[in-house]
Amino acid sequence: MSAILEVKNIHKSFEGTPIHQGISFNLNENECLGLLGRSGSGKSVLLRSLIGLERIDGGEIYYRGNRIDHLKEEDFFKIRTQISYSFQNGALFDSMNVYENLAYPLREHTEYNENEIKAKISNILQVVKLEDKEHLMPSELSGGMQKRIGLARSLILNPEIILYDEPTAGLDPKNIENIVNIMLELKKANSSSIFVTHDMPAAMEVCDRIVIIGEGKVQFNGTKEEMKQSDNPYIQDFFIMEGKA
């Protein structure tokens, strides 16, 4: 498999406290990579670093062979249409209804006319199974619906890579099932993705490969079966802390 995204020797600190101390891994095309780690291990920081929402202190990030970590902010705009971030809380605009939230990136980044925008929104709402919610305000949506609309917005520009930041966190079992099913459908459509999560059952269902970070380093990088069978003390302890799948 060929790598679509490469992370090489990433270092990041906040106010002198090291978070990442040489993290390296690849994301392959048409792969869902699970990025796991205990709270405070810097999973979300790493995810945001991939599209310049956090600036790394050292190391390199490559997208399709081109280095991107050193780009200026305005140059990241195009990257963010190809590597899309699905925020943990949905990150919807409170003053816009669902339709306008979804139309916003299309009006900003495409030449679609309003009929094309309407068709695109209709299609993406079908994907997240919220076809009849386009006129609702974010405050009128449940937490699970907000996450699905946030996911829809991250998908609407047809990105090559989806960065999922804890999409199942805080949801009831039915909404977790909804999110996982959407991720599985996108996987069938050959999307590449990184799934940051504490939800071990969801990771085991969706991911092709697992990377576990801790103490600033990559502690494990391999298949789900290799992870289950690992005799690495850190991995065994991680399973005890997180709950073994």
C-alpha positions as CSV (number, residue, x, y, z in Angstrom):
1,M,0.0,0.0,0.0
2,S,1.2,3.5,-0.7
3,A,1.3,6.2,1.9
4,I,-1.0,9.2,1.4
5,L,0.1,10.9,4.6
6,E,3.5,10.7,6.3
7,V,4.4,11.9,9.8
8,K,8.1,12.0,10.5
9,N,9.7,12.6,13.9
10,I,7.1,15.0,15.2
11,H,8.0,17.1,18.3
12,K,5.6,19.4,20.1
13,S,5.7,21.1,23.5
14,F,3.4,23.5,25.4
15,E,5.1,26.0,27.7
16,G,8.1,23.7,28.0
17,T,6.1,20.5,28.6
18,P,6.8,18.0,25.9
19,I,3.8,16.4,24.3
20,H,5.3,14.6,21.3
21,Q,8.9,13.5,21.3
22,G,9.6,12.0,17.9
23,I,6.3,10.5,16.6
24,S,6.4,8.9,13.2
25,F,3.7,6.9,11.3
26,N,2.1,6.7,7.8
27,L,-1.5,6.6,6.7
28,N,-2.0,4.5,3.6
29,E,-4.5,5.0,0.9
30,N,-7.9,3.5,1.6
31,E,-7.0,2.8,5.1
32,C,-8.6,3.6,8.5
33,L,-5.9,4.2,11.0
34,G,-6.8,4.1,14.7
35,L,-4.9,6.6,16.8
36,L,-5.2,5.6,20.4
37,G,-3.6,6.7,23.7
38,R,-4.5,7.7,27.2
39,S,-6.0,11.1,28.0
40,G,-3.3,13.8,27.7
41,S,-1.2,11.8,25.3
42,G,-1.7,14.4,22.6
43,K,-3.9,12.6,20.1
44,S,-6.1,15.5,19.2
45,V,-3.0,17.9,19.2
46,L,-1.4,15.5,16.7
47,L,-4.6,15.4,14.6
48,R,-4.8,19.2,14.5
49,S,-1.1,19.4,13.6
50,L,-1.7,17.5,10.4
51,I,-3.6,20.5,8.9
52,G,-1.8,23.3,10.6
53,L,-4.3,24.1,13.4
54,E,-1.4,23.4,15.7
55,R,2.2,24.2,14.6
56,I,4.8,21.5,15.3
57,D,8.1,22.4,16.9
58,G,10.1,19.8,14.8
59,G,9.7,17.0,12.3
60,E,8.0,16.8,9.0
61,I,4.5,16.1,7.6
62,Y,4.0,15.0,4.0
63,Y,0.7,14.8,2.0
64,R,1.1,12.9,-1.2
65,G,4.8,13.4,-1.1
66,N,4.7,17.1,-0.6
67,R,5.8,18.6,2.7
68,I,3.0,20.7,4.3
69,D,4.0,21.4,7.9
70,H,5.9,24.5,7.0
71,L,3.2,26.1,4.9
72,K,1.8,29.6,5.6
73,E,-1.7,29.7,7.0
74,E,-3.3,30.8,3.7
75,D,-1.6,27.9,1.9
76,F,-3.3,25.5,4.4
77,F,-6.8,26.5,3.1
78,K,-6.5,24.2,0.1
79,I,-5.0,21.4,2.2
80,R,-8.0,21.5,4.5
81,T,-10.3,20.8,1.6
82,Q,-8.4,17.6,0.9
83,I,-7.7,16.6,4.6
84,S,-10.9,17.3,6.4
85,Y,-11.2,17.5,10.2
86,S,-14.4,16.2,11.9
87,F,-14.4,18.1,15.2
88,Q,-15.4,16.3,18.4
89,N,-18.2,18.7,19.2
90,G,-19.4,19.2,15.7
91,A,-18.2,22.8,15.6
92,L,-21.3,24.1,13.9
93,F,-22.1,27.8,13.4
94,D,-24.8,28.5,16.1
95,S,-26.3,31.3,14.0
96,M,-26.9,29.1,10.9
97,N,-29.3,26.3,10.4
98,V,-28.2,22.9,9.2
99,Y,-28.6,23.8,5.5
100,E,-26.5,27.0,5.8
101,N,-23.8,25.2,7.8
102,L,-23.4,22.7,5.0
103,A,-23.7,25.3,2.3
104,Y,-20.9,27.5,3.8
105,P,-17.9,25.4,2.7
106,L,-19.4,24.9,-0.8
107,R,-19.9,28.6,-1.3
108,E,-16.4,29.3,0.0
109,H,-14.4,26.7,-1.9
110,T,-16.4,25.8,-5.0
111,E,-18.1,27.3,-8.0
112,Y,-21.3,25.4,-7.5
113,N,-24.6,27.3,-8.2
114,E,-27.4,27.2,-5.7
115,N,-29.1,24.2,-7.4
116,E,-25.9,22.2,-7.2
117,I,-25.4,23.2,-3.6
118,K,-28.9,22.1,-2.8
119,A,-28.3,18.7,-4.5
120,K,-25.0,18.2,-2.7
121,I,-26.5,19.0,0.7
122,S,-29.4,16.6,0.0
123,N,-27.0,13.8,-0.8
124,I,-24.7,14.3,2.2
125,L,-27.7,14.4,4.5
126,Q,-28.7,11.0,3.2
127,V,-25.2,9.7,4.0
128,V,-25.6,10.7,7.6
129,K,-29.3,9.8,7.7
130,L,-30.6,13.2,8.7
131,E,-32.5,14.1,5.5
132,D,-35.3,16.0,7.2
133,K,-33.2,18.2,9.5
134,E,-31.8,20.9,7.1
135,H,-34.0,23.7,8.5
136,L,-33.1,23.1,12.2
137,M,-30.7,25.2,14.2
138,P,-27.8,23.5,16.0
139,S,-29.5,24.2,19.3
140,E,-32.5,22.1,18.1
141,L,-30.3,19.0,17.4
142,S,-29.4,16.3,19.9
143,G,-25.7,15.8,20.6
144,G,-25.6,12.8,18.3
145,M,-27.2,14.8,15.5
146,Q,-24.8,17.6,15.9
147,K,-21.9,15.2,15.5
148,R,-23.4,13.7,12.4
149,I,-24.1,17.2,10.9
150,G,-20.5,18.1,11.8
151,L,-19.3,15.0,10.0
152,A,-21.5,15.8,7.0
153,R,-19.9,19.2,6.8
154,S,-16.4,17.7,6.9
155,L,-17.4,15.3,4.0
156,I,-19.1,17.8,1.8
157,L,-16.0,18.8,-0.2
158,N,-15.2,15.2,-0.9
159,P,-11.9,15.1,0.9
160,E,-9.2,12.4,0.4
161,I,-8.6,12.1,4.1
162,I,-11.0,12.4,7.0
163,L,-9.6,13.1,10.5
164,Y,-12.1,11.9,13.1
165,D,-11.6,13.4,16.5
166,E,-13.5,11.3,19.1
167,P,-16.7,11.1,17.0
168,T,-18.4,8.6,19.4
169,A,-17.4,10.4,22.7
170,G,-20.4,11.1,25.0
171,L,-22.9,9.3,22.8
172,D,-25.5,6.6,23.7
173,P,-25.1,3.2,22.2
174,K,-27.6,3.9,19.4
175,N,-25.8,7.1,18.3
176,I,-22.5,5.3,18.5
177,E,-23.8,2.6,16.2
178,N,-25.0,5.4,13.8
179,I,-21.6,7.0,13.7
180,V,-19.7,3.7,13.3
181,N,-22.1,2.6,10.4
182,I,-21.4,5.9,8.6
183,M,-17.6,5.4,9.0
184,L,-17.9,1.9,7.7
185,E,-19.9,3.1,4.6
186,L,-17.2,5.7,4.0
187,K,-14.6,3.1,4.3
188,K,-16.3,1.0,1.6
189,A,-16.2,4.1,-0.6
190,N,-12.4,4.0,-0.3
191,S,-11.9,7.0,2.0
192,S,-8.6,7.3,4.0
193,S,-9.0,8.3,7.6
194,I,-7.5,8.6,11.0
195,F,-9.8,7.8,13.9
196,V,-8.8,9.3,17.3
197,T,-10.8,7.5,20.0
198,H,-11.0,6.0,23.5
199,D,-13.8,3.8,22.2
200,M,-12.0,0.4,21.8
201,P,-15.0,-1.5,20.4
202,A,-15.5,1.1,17.7
203,A,-11.8,1.1,16.9
204,M,-11.7,-2.7,16.6
205,E,-14.8,-2.6,14.3
206,V,-13.6,0.2,12.0
207,C,-9.8,0.4,11.9
208,D,-7.4,-1.5,9.7
209,R,-4.4,-0.7,11.8
210,I,-3.7,0.8,15.2
211,V,-1.1,3.3,16.4
212,I,-0.9,3.8,20.2
213,I,1.0,6.9,21.5
214,G,2.1,7.5,25.0
215,E,5.0,9.2,26.9
216,G,5.6,11.3,23.7
217,K,6.4,8.2,21.5
218,V,4.7,5.7,19.3
219,Q,4.3,2.7,21.6
220,F,2.7,0.4,19.1
221,N,2.0,0.4,15.3
222,G,0.4,-2.7,13.8
223,T,-2.7,-4.7,13.1
224,K,-5.5,-5.3,15.6
225,E,-4.5,-8.9,16.0
226,E,-0.9,-7.9,16.6
227,M,-2.1,-5.5,19.2
228,K,-4.2,-8.1,21.0
229,Q,-1.3,-10.5,21.1
230,S,1.4,-8.0,22.0
231,D,3.5,-8.8,25.1
232,N,4.7,-5.2,25.3
233,P,4.1,-4.2,28.9
234,Y,2.9,-0.7,27.9
235,I,0.3,-2.2,25.5
236,Q,-0.9,-4.7,28.1
237,D,-1.2,-1.9,30.7
238,F,-3.1,0.3,28.2
239,F,-5.6,-2.5,27.7
240,I,-6.1,-2.8,31.5
241,M,-6.7,1.0,31.8
242,E,-8.9,1.3,28.7
243,G,-10.8,-1.9,28.8
244,K,-9.8,-4.8,26.5
245,A,-12.0,-5.3,23.4
